[in-house]
């Protein structure tokens, strides 16, 4: 079967009995076997369990008189990022300090994926605690970009993106605390949707609501259909986003009408922007103007940016707080430094910094309430850097590793703080490097539907689903 088939097409073929879940599983397992040594996208493989789950799905299809009653993604493989628990599998958060003991329970979002019929195909690599935008760790090694193995696939969902871009999975679970869905999507030529705050519940609010779960996919249709599974109401959550009147997969097909589109290619913090990233925005806004939308250049204002960044870092430094670590002496120097910085902050200062980012975020949100319906920016200010580039200078100061990631995250992390929905779409391909380049579309509060609708228009105007890296 085509390793680049969409999840929706695979699910449809299974329901029509054109292919069985077992045949699908074997096809992807063979692909993983062939490519994993080159890319290192997975931190945990469970091939026997995959075959068992696929066999059960195959038997269910064979015994069902009405295939329309089957779960929507029955038999479709999906890997889980190594920051979320799957019962019976180890969860290391990419850390040597974590226990390898099997987890007793799955996270709620994993249970939702299982209820939708997905077959869990393994666990994908992430940097330790998901704290940087390169997927590299002492525990699980370097994950490489399928478009160019000397480059990073981004992070922290780099294993997920590498798996989908290379055809080792049709879609993959991912998560985003500062750009960790959108950055790998941009690096690997995929669609990556960061949900609005509290849109995708998973039991607890993480990083003050900066972080959210989601997926990477090849098409807007797959991405929005995954939203139907993941973006549900949780009555037990402290915060819940308002629910849409229709399924996300239906809303994604709706015409958004005439939109006010703001765009900028100027990065916060004064960072330079690669010409290829500027070209991605230029192509995006040209396509939207041709579709009849009103396009206006603007700027991404971040008042008192030093204060804003410092307050963000106060929250970011706590990212190891819920990690399953048994030996803190075994964690990597960067995360040890971030953890020590977090321990040095008293609770009053922490609460004050949370209040600061909440207050300052209003100024960033305001234009997307008053002036524009969506904002277009580069997803990253640079092309995917070489693997290991984040390590430059860390011998003298481990925290420099985080600073080295700023060019990748400068356009994305702002919208984790604000909680606005944002999607990266692979609208451009850089001829000189052969690498995909993403543009980011941001919508106003609770307008996740607009992100999908604009992305769908761009997918029609600038099709990308047939672009794949050259792999065996």
ABEGO torsion letter per residue (X at the ends): XBAABBAAAAAAAAAAGABBAAAAAAAAAAAAAAAAAAAGABABBBAAAAAAAAAAAAAAAAABABAAABBAABGBBBBBBAABBBBGBBBAGGBAABBABBBABBBAAAAAAAAAGBBBAEBBBBBBGGABABBBBAAAEBBBBAABAABBAEOAAAAAAAAAAAGABABBBBBBAAGAAAAAAAAAGBBBBBBBBGABBAGBBBGGGABBBBBBBABAAAAAAAAAAABBBBAABABBBBBBABBAAAAAABBAEBBBBBBBABBBGGBBBBAAAAAAAAAAAAAAAAAGBBBBBBBBBBBGAAAAAAAAAAAAAAAAAABBBABAAABBAAAAAAAAAAAABBAAAAAAAAAAAAAAAAAAAAAAAAABABBBBBABABBBBBBGAAABGAAABAAAAAAAAAAAAAAAAAAAAAGBBBBBBBABBBAAAGBBBBBBBBBBBGAAAAAAAAAAAAAAABBAAABBBBBX
